[in-house]
Amino acid sequence: MPADLSATEALGLFHRVTLEQVRQDGPDLSLRQLALLLHIYLVPPPHTVRGLAAALGVTKPVITRALDTMGAMQLVDRARDERDRRNVIIKRTVAGALYLERLGDLVRNEARRPMP
């Protein structure tokens, strides 16, 4: 899906999407949390704290804090790996999938709107 946007147009689209997210009554994620959530849902599982930290280039405590917040919002869930009890597997949730589906729809809708 190629998009021929200038840097200013791309930033305008990002601005409109984030403004609309702020106006809606839903989870308020930081960019780090959103990047993590997108990775969990767009990259095939399994996902571990260690693997996510490596993929995002941050420390395990950073991932843990983000997962704590997103877990409280029911966007992700965690479970011990039965094969290796040292690992924690990050699981997708219905609420997380719905959040990202709405976000994807929002991006598409805003991209279709004419630039102001």
HUKA-V96195 format. One record per residue. N is the residue number from 1. SS is DSSP state (hx for helix, st for strand, lp for the rest). D_CENTER is the distance of its C-alpha to the mean C-alpha in whole Angstrom. Layout:
BEGIN
n=N ss=SS d_center=D_CENTER
n=N ss=SS d_center=D_CENTER
END
This chain:
BEGIN
n=1 ss=lp d_center=20
n=2 ss=lp d_center=22
n=3 ss=lp d_center=21
n=4 ss=lp d_center=24
n=5 ss=lp d_center=23
n=6 ss=lp d_center=24
n=7 ss=hx d_center=22
n=8 ss=hx d_center=23
n=9 ss=hx d_center=22
n=10 ss=hx d_center=19
n=11 ss=hx d_center=19
n=12 ss=hx d_center=20
n=13 ss=hx d_center=18
n=14 ss=hx d_center=15
n=15 ss=hx d_center=17
n=16 ss=hx d_center=18
n=17 ss=hx d_center=14
n=18 ss=hx d_center=13
n=19 ss=hx d_center=17
n=20 ss=hx d_center=16
n=21 ss=hx d_center=13
n=22 ss=hx d_center=15
n=23 ss=hx d_center=18
n=24 ss=lp d_center=17
n=25 ss=lp d_center=17
n=26 ss=lp d_center=13
n=27 ss=lp d_center=11
n=28 ss=lp d_center=11
n=29 ss=lp d_center=8
n=30 ss=lp d_center=9
n=31 ss=hx d_center=8
n=32 ss=hx d_center=8
n=33 ss=hx d_center=6
n=34 ss=hx d_center=3
n=35 ss=hx d_center=5
n=36 ss=hx d_center=5
n=37 ss=hx d_center=3
n=38 ss=hx d_center=3
n=39 ss=hx d_center=6
n=40 ss=hx d_center=7
n=41 ss=hx d_center=7
n=42 ss=hx d_center=9
n=43 ss=lp d_center=11
n=44 ss=lp d_center=14
n=45 ss=lp d_center=14
n=46 ss=lp d_center=16
n=47 ss=st d_center=14
n=48 ss=st d_center=15
n=49 ss=hx d_center=15
n=50 ss=hx d_center=17
n=51 ss=hx d_center=16
n=52 ss=hx d_center=12
n=53 ss=hx d_center=14
n=54 ss=hx d_center=16
n=55 ss=hx d_center=14
n=56 ss=hx d_center=12
n=57 ss=lp d_center=15
n=58 ss=lp d_center=15
n=59 ss=lp d_center=17
n=60 ss=hx d_center=17
n=61 ss=hx d_center=18
n=62 ss=hx d_center=15
n=63 ss=hx d_center=12
n=64 ss=hx d_center=15
n=65 ss=hx d_center=14
n=66 ss=hx d_center=11
n=67 ss=hx d_center=11
n=68 ss=hx d_center=14
n=69 ss=hx d_center=12
n=70 ss=hx d_center=9
n=71 ss=hx d_center=12
n=72 ss=hx d_center=15
n=73 ss=lp d_center=12
n=74 ss=lp d_center=13
n=75 ss=lp d_center=9
n=76 ss=st d_center=10
n=77 ss=st d_center=14
n=78 ss=st d_center=16
n=79 ss=st d_center=19
n=80 ss=st d_center=22
n=81 ss=lp d_center=22
n=82 ss=lp d_center=26
n=83 ss=lp d_center=27
n=84 ss=lp d_center=26
n=85 ss=lp d_center=26
n=86 ss=lp d_center=25
n=87 ss=lp d_center=21
n=88 ss=st d_center=19
n=89 ss=st d_center=17
n=90 ss=st d_center=13
n=91 ss=st d_center=13
n=92 ss=st d_center=11
n=93 ss=lp d_center=12
n=94 ss=hx d_center=14
n=95 ss=hx d_center=12
n=96 ss=hx d_center=8
n=97 ss=hx d_center=10
n=98 ss=hx d_center=12
n=99 ss=hx d_center=9
n=100 ss=hx d_center=7
n=101 ss=hx d_center=11
n=102 ss=hx d_center=12
n=103 ss=hx d_center=9
n=104 ss=hx d_center=11
n=105 ss=hx d_center=14
n=106 ss=hx d_center=14
n=107 ss=hx d_center=13
n=108 ss=hx d_center=16
n=109 ss=hx d_center=19
n=110 ss=hx d_center=18
n=111 ss=hx d_center=19
n=112 ss=hx d_center=22
n=113 ss=lp d_center=23
n=114 ss=lp d_center=26
n=115 ss=lp d_center=26
n=116 ss=lp d_center=27
END
